[in-house]
Amino acid sequence: MTWIYIFPAWAVVAAAIVTFGCIAVLMVTAFRFFVKTERRHNDVAGPIFGLVGTILAVLLSFTLVTVWVEYDQASQSAFNEAAAVSDLYNLAPYFPQPTQSKLRNLIRRYVAAVDVEWRLMRIGKSNAEVTGVAAELLAALVEYQSKTVAGNALQSLAIGLINAAQDARRDRLFDNQQGIPIVLWAGILFIALITLSLCSSLYAENRVMHMVLAGGLGGVIAVVLTLTAEFDYPFRGDIQIPPTAWQSVQTNLLKR
């Protein structure tokens, strides 16, 4: 479902509501035209509609809650990465020269590269420069030779921070590539269409009210589906997780 990120989120939601609403209304119109039903038909269709509708509600709620939890976790991963890099920058002054200046320059390059990568993630890509700068940072820390216990502890802490930042980045990139399987999307859409068709088979004396109710149901299904799709890839589209944590890091770097 990554193709939806080509379009603005509001346009996707509006198009989905109109599409599902029209499908529901057309189903009601077609069923009333081709099938002559009576009120007693609801005795059979009602329980079936309730059962299928419950299954659809469970699936929709489960997928929406799942992608929202993953969205929140992805935001936390981005924050953890930024926090680790910021902590590493704060540790740099405790290293002797020239290691101190080298670390700070590399961290500035890392933050600038992540800023570029954030824009690339909107289209599902990453920035190879981030990986290269991280490798240079790790190499600079490993090459540092300390003759004191405090220096060795400082080196170990700094290496742990750069490793933590890279672990968080890998989580961030993975979250931007892993989405709901197409099979699950197909199953949900199939059950949604079955639910709308069962809704159209129910008998209501007022034809217009029947169409309004069916169209409203279609609109609700459309909203939940589009919200799920928009949150599915947390670093893409208009609902992309903002780089707030990295902007804070950049602000701190400019002050020093």
Phi, psi and omega in degrees: 000018183290344181295338182292339182286353175290331185254155176300147183299320182296325180290322179295315180297314181297316180296321180293318179298314180296317182296308182292324177297316179294320178299316181296316180295318178296323178296317179298314181298314181296317182294319179292331182282317186268335183240124178269104184256162174234171184301325183294345178297336181294337181298328179268314185289329183301305180298322179295317178299319179296318180293311180295320178297323177295317178300316179296318180298319179296315180297314181296315180294321180296313182292320180294315179296320180298313182290329177292319177298317178294324177298316179294320178294323178295321177297320178293322178297318178297320178294317180298321178296312180297320180295319179296318179294320178296318178297321178296321178295324178289334178280337186306320182297342181276353174272148177287163173286148004270002182300322181302308181294322180297316180297315182294321178296318179294321180295321177298319177295322180297313181296319178295322180291323177294324178300320176292318182297326181299322178288325179292329181295339177299334179248017174081020181247173178227171182249114182296338181297328179298316179296318180296316180293321177298321177295321177294320177299314180296319179297319179296323180286320180292324181287341181295128181249115180251145180251007180236158179294320179296321179295321178294320178295320178297319179297316180297319179296318180293319178296320178298324180291318181291326176293321178295320179297318180290324175297317179294323178294319178299320176298319181298314181291324179295317179299333181275356179244337185263121180229185179293132180300147182297331179296320179292320176300315181298318180296318180295316179297321179297314180294325178297316179294322177297319179298316179295323179292322177292325177297321180289337181279346176289146183263132173225137182298320181271110183298316182297316179297323177298317179294320179296315180296316179294318178296322177296319177298317178298321179295319178297315178300318181297317180297314181296318180296316182290323175297318178299316181294320182293323180275351186298317178247099194293344182250017179239162174071190183289336182264023178303140176299124183288150180279046184300316181297320180288327175296324176294319178297315179300320178297319179293325179293322181292338181280349186243000000 
